[in-house]
Structure formats: structure tokens, C-alpha cells
Amino acid sequence: MKVAVMGAGAVGCYYGGMLARAGHEVVLIGRPAHVEAVRREGLRLQTQRFDERLALAASTEAAAAAGAELLLFCVKSTDTEAAAAQLRPHLAPGALLLSLQNGVDNADRLRAALPGQPVSAAVVYVATEMAGPGHLKHHGRGELVVEPVAAGVAPLLAAAGVPTEVSDNVRGALWAKLILNCAYNALSALARLPYGELVQRAGVDAVMQDLVAECLAVARAEGVDVPGEPLSAVRGLARTMPGQYSSTAQDLMRGKPTEIDHLNGLVLRRGAALGVPTPANRVLHTLVKLAEQAGGSAAQ
């Protein structure tokens, strides 16, 4: 299968790399420095089980997606509509877009931007980082939860070493993931700490309890069925990913804009619309926005 990765950062390079390693034709679409490194030396996929260089195509242009049957859509939530517009002229009829993004509304936004194109939301559980141009480090996990429209590619992903579950409640699973992000992302960014160290600091567990309670209250008001035990999942994440810095922390430390508007900010907006108070999410959203405006200096 030909696979295009739109937004070839840490998440896109991991899943694209796993598919390329399984023999699929993969093209990465990303930033110039990254693209040049991959063209020159291949993608270095460094995991806990193997460390390999993969020869695969890379481009800075959306036109490279032409002919792809599967598109891994991995751009930042703030760039969803712009990236969809760039892809629109090059999409093959019937090509499936798999949204491997933070937040809960990207698949809906993609469907609105690309009417008639098959789109599936995906819940992504993976710890990755870009260690440099063309160098992906995988720290743990890697499973996906997808909607029934993506059932046809689930076996392909599983065969490539990506455990993939098809679910009728991806919306609820996306909210469960959002709760994890709201609990960890801003705190990890502002403290500049990985999860394992973060949860040992005084007061952090109590703040996380407040964040989880607010998120669940908003989800219930939205009519969302959040599966599992979200607070237990939050507390367990630090054990499974102790060395992981949040994507928000990685963005702030590099002086890049974050996705906080689509994490704690989304809970804040939906809470305001539904009459649900979200003071803990409001404070963290405001602090991360201040740190962004300072060029990340608040996380130094």
C-alpha cells in the first residue's frame, strides 16, 4: 500500500516508519531540515527493541501524497484546515485519512474540509520524540483505537507491529485521551519535568484530581461516554511512561506554539458553553499561553 504521512513529526514518523519497515511504500511530508535528513540518510527509527535506518521518500510538498491509499494525518490541531486545503487537489478518491492528532474534534474538522473523503479519528497512545532531523526516538507503547471506517487498515497496521482496535466509541476514547493530556501536558511543560518526576512533586496529584473532575463534568454535559477509570489511567500513565515529556513541554522548550487551545483550552471553551466551571483548566491554559508569549522562557 502507498502511505503518505502529512505532518511527519514524532508521531507520523513512528507510524510511517513502522509501515515502511513492514514493506509499504511510505512518503513523509514535513519540514525542510527533516526531509533533507531523511533523503540523505534515511529515517532513523530508534525504539526499545531495535535501532534501524529506513530508506523512504520524503517531501516538503503535499503533492507527494498523490496516489496514496492511506494518509496518516499528523499535523498540529491548529493546522488541520490549512493542511487539508493543501492536500485536497492531490487526494485519490476513496483514500482514507487517519487523524493521529491530539484533541477530540480534528476528524470532524477534516470531514468538513474534505467532503466525501473517508476520515477516521484515531486515539494514539505512544511516547515518541524527534531527537534531531531524521531521528525518531520511541519511548514506549504505540497502540491505536480507530473508527469502523478504518477497519480495513487495522490488520495492515497490526501486521506492521501497531496494535489497532476498532471501536464504536472512539469519541469516548478521544475524551479519555484528552483527560490524560489535560492532566499532564501543561504541568509537564511548566515544570519542565518528565511524567515520572512530575507526579512525585507536592500538590501535583491534587491538581490532577481537579483537572480530571472538571474534564469528566464537561464530557458528561456533552453526552460523552468516557470509558474506563480516567483518574486511575492518569495515575498509571507516569508508571508506563516515566521518562516522557509532554508534547506541550517539547514545543515550549523549542520555542514553538503549543496545542494547548485544543487541550485544556477546549475543556475551558466547552465548559463555558455548557455552564460547567473549569477553573483548574483555565489556570493551566493561561499559564501555558503566557509561556508561549515569552518564547518558552517560563519552561526554562
C-alpha positions in Angstrom: 0.0 0.0 0.0 1.1 3.6 -0.7 1.0 5.6 2.5 1.6 9.3 2.9 2.3 11.0 6.3 1.1 14.6 6.4 3.0 16.3 9.2 5.9 14.0 9.6 6.9 14.8 13.2 7.4 12.3 16.1 4.0 10.6 15.8 3.9 10.5 12.0 7.5 9.2 11.7 6.9 6.4 14.2 3.8 5.1 12.5 5.0 5.8 9.0 8.3 4.2 9.9 6.6 1.0 11.2 4.6 0.7 8.0 7.7 1.3 5.9 9.6 -1.3 7.9 6.7 -3.8 7.1 7.3 -3.2 3.4 4.8 -0.5 2.5 5.6 2.4 0.2 5.7 5.4 2.6 6.4 9.1 1.9 6.9 11.6 4.7 5.7 15.1 4.2 7.4 17.5 6.6 9.7 20.4 7.3 12.8 21.0 5.1 15.5 20.1 7.6 13.8 16.8 8.4 13.1 16.0 4.8 16.7 16.7 3.7 18.0 14.4 6.5 15.7 11.6 5.5 16.6 11.9 1.8 20.3 11.9 2.7 20.5 9.2 5.3 17.0 7.6 5.7 14.8 7.8 8.8 16.5 6.5 11.9 13.8 4.7 13.9 15.2 4.1 17.4 13.0 2.0 19.6 13.4 -0.1 22.7 13.5 -3.2 20.6 15.6 -2.1 17.5 17.5 0.8 16.0 17.4 0.9 12.2 17.7 3.3 9.3 14.8 3.1 6.8 15.1 4.3 3.2 11.8 6.0 2.3 10.7 9.0 0.3 10.3 12.5 1.8 9.0 15.8 0.6 8.0 19.2 1.7 5.1 19.3 -0.7 1.5 18.0 -0.2 1.6 16.9 -3.8 3.7 13.9 -2.7 0.5 12.4 -1.3 -0.8 11.8 -4.8 -1.8 8.2 -5.3 -1.7 7.3 -1.6 -4.4 4.9 -0.4 -3.9 5.8 3.3 -2.9 9.2 4.7 -1.7 9.5 8.3 -2.8 13.0 9.2 -0.4 14.1 11.9 -0.3 17.9 11.8 -0.8 20.1 14.9 -4.5 20.7 15.6 -4.0 24.4 14.9 -3.0 23.5 11.3 -5.8 21.0 10.4 -7.8 23.1 8.0 -4.7 24.6 6.2 -3.1 21.1 5.8 -6.4 19.7 4.5 -6.6 22.5 1.9 -3.0 21.7 0.7 -3.9 18.0 0.3 -7.3 18.5 -1.4 -6.1 18.6 -5.0 -3.9 15.6 -4.6 -6.2 13.1 -2.8 -7.1 9.9 -4.6 -10.9 9.1 -4.5 -11.5 6.8 -1.6 -8.2 7.5 0.1 -8.6 7.1 3.8 -7.4 9.9 6.2 -6.5 8.7 9.6 -6.3 11.6 12.1 -3.5 10.8 14.5 -3.8 14.1 16.3 -4.3 15.5 19.8 -7.8 16.8 20.7 -11.3 15.5 20.1 -12.6 17.4 17.1 -10.0 17.0 14.3 -11.7 14.2 12.4 -14.9 16.3 12.3 -13.0 19.3 11.1 -11.3 17.2 8.4 -14.7 15.8 7.2 -16.0 19.4 6.9 -12.9 20.5 5.0 -12.8 17.4 2.7 -16.4 16.4 2.0 -16.8 12.9 0.7 -13.4 11.8 1.7 -13.3 8.8 4.2 -11.9 10.1 7.5 -11.3 8.2 10.8 -10.4 9.6 14.1 -7.7 7.6 15.9 -6.8 7.6 19.6 -3.0 7.5 19.8 -1.1 6.0 22.7 2.6 6.4 22.0 5.6 8.1 23.6 7.9 9.5 21.0 10.2 12.4 20.3 12.3 13.8 17.4 15.9 13.5 18.7 17.0 15.5 15.6 16.3 15.8 11.9 15.6 12.4 10.6 16.0 10.7 14.0 12.9 9.4 15.8 13.1 8.0 19.4 10.3 5.8 20.6 10.0 5.5 24.4 7.0 3.2 24.7 3.6 2.0 23.7 2.2 2.6 20.2 -1.4 1.2 20.1 -4.3 2.9 18.2 -8.0 2.9 18.5 -9.9 3.7 15.3 -13.4 4.1 14.0 -15.2 1.3 12.0 -14.5 3.2 8.7 -10.8 2.3 9.2 -11.5 -1.4 9.9 -9.9 -2.3 6.6 -6.5 -1.0 7.5 -6.5 -2.3 11.1 -5.0 -5.7 10.1 -2.4 -3.9 8.0 -1.3 -1.8 11.0 -1.3 -4.8 13.3 0.9 -6.7 10.9 3.3 -3.8 11.0 3.6 -4.0 14.8 1.0 -1.4 15.6 -1.8 -2.9 17.8 -5.1 -1.5 16.5 -8.5 -1.7 18.0 -11.7 -0.9 16.1 -14.3 0.8 18.3 -17.8 2.2 18.1 -16.9 4.7 20.9 -13.9 6.4 19.6 -15.4 9.7 20.7 -15.4 8.5 24.3 -11.8 7.1 23.9 -10.7 10.5 22.5 -12.1 12.2 25.6 -10.3 9.7 27.8 -7.1 10.6 26.0 -7.9 14.3 26.2 -8.2 13.9 30.0 -4.7 12.3 30.1 -3.4 15.3 28.1 -5.2 17.9 30.2 -3.7 16.3 33.4 -0.1 16.0 32.2 0.7 18.3 29.2 0.6 21.7 30.8 2.1 20.6 34.1 5.0 18.8 32.4 5.6 21.9 30.2 5.5 24.4 33.0 7.6 22.3 35.4 9.9 21.1 32.6 9.7 17.6 34.1 9.0 14.1 32.7 5.9 12.3 34.0 7.7 10.1 36.5 9.3 13.0 38.3 6.3 15.3 37.9 3.9 13.1 39.8 6.2 12.9 42.8 6.1 16.7 43.4 4.0 18.1 46.2 0.5 19.1 45.2 0.6 17.6 41.7 -1.8 14.7 42.4 -4.4 17.0 43.9 -4.2 19.3 40.9 -4.6 16.3 38.6 -7.7 15.2 40.5 -9.2 18.6 40.0 -8.4 18.5 36.3 -9.9 15.1 35.8 -13.1 16.0 37.7 -13.6 19.1 35.5 -13.0 17.2 32.3 -15.4 14.5 33.3 -18.1 17.1 34.2 -17.7 18.7 30.7 -17.8 15.3 29.0 -21.0 14.3 30.8 -22.6 17.6 29.9 -21.6 16.9 26.2 -23.3 13.5 26.5 -19.9 11.6 26.0 -19.5 8.1 27.5 -15.9 8.2 28.7 -14.7 4.5 29.1 -12.6 3.1 32.0 -11.5 4.9 35.1 -9.9 8.2 34.0 -8.3 9.1 37.3 -6.7 5.6 37.6 -5.5 5.9 34.0 -3.9 9.3 34.8 -2.1 7.9 37.8 -1.0 4.9 35.8 0.5 6.9 32.9 3.5 8.0 34.9 4.4 4.4 35.6 4.2 3.4 31.9 5.9 6.5 30.5 8.1 7.8 33.4 10.7 9.5 31.1 8.3 11.1 28.8 7.9 14.9 28.5 4.6 16.0 27.1 4.2 17.3 23.6 3.4 20.7 25.1 6.7 20.6 27.1 8.6 19.7 23.9 7.0 22.6 22.0 7.7 25.1 24.7 11.3 24.0 25.1 11.8 24.5 21.4 10.1 27.9 21.4 7.2 26.6 19.2 3.5 27.2 19.5 1.6 24.5 21.5 -1.7 22.8 21.1 -3.0 24.0 24.5 -6.0 25.6 22.9 -7.2 22.2 21.8 -6.4 20.5 25.1 -7.2 22.4 28.4 -8.4 25.3 26.2 -11.1 23.1 24.6 -12.3 21.9 28.0 -12.4 25.6 29.1 -14.5 26.6 26.0 -16.9 23.7 26.2 -17.3 24.2 29.9 -18.2 27.9 29.4 -20.7 27.0 26.7 -22.3 24.3 28.9 -22.2 26.2 32.2 -19.6 23.9 33.7 -16.9 25.6 35.8 -13.3 24.7 34.8 -11.0 26.8 37.0 -8.0 24.4 37.1 -8.1 24.1 33.3 -8.4 27.8 33.0 -5.3 28.5 35.1 -3.1 26.0 33.2 -4.3 27.2 29.8 -3.5 30.8 30.8 0.0 29.9 32.1 0.9 28.0 29.0 -0.3 30.8 26.8 1.9 33.2 28.8 4.9 30.9 28.5 4.3 30.7 24.7 4.3 34.5 24.5 7.6 34.6 26.4 9.1 32.3 23.8 9.1 29.3 26.2 11.2 31.1 28.8 8.7 30.1 31.6 9.7 26.5 30.9 13.5 27.2 31.0 
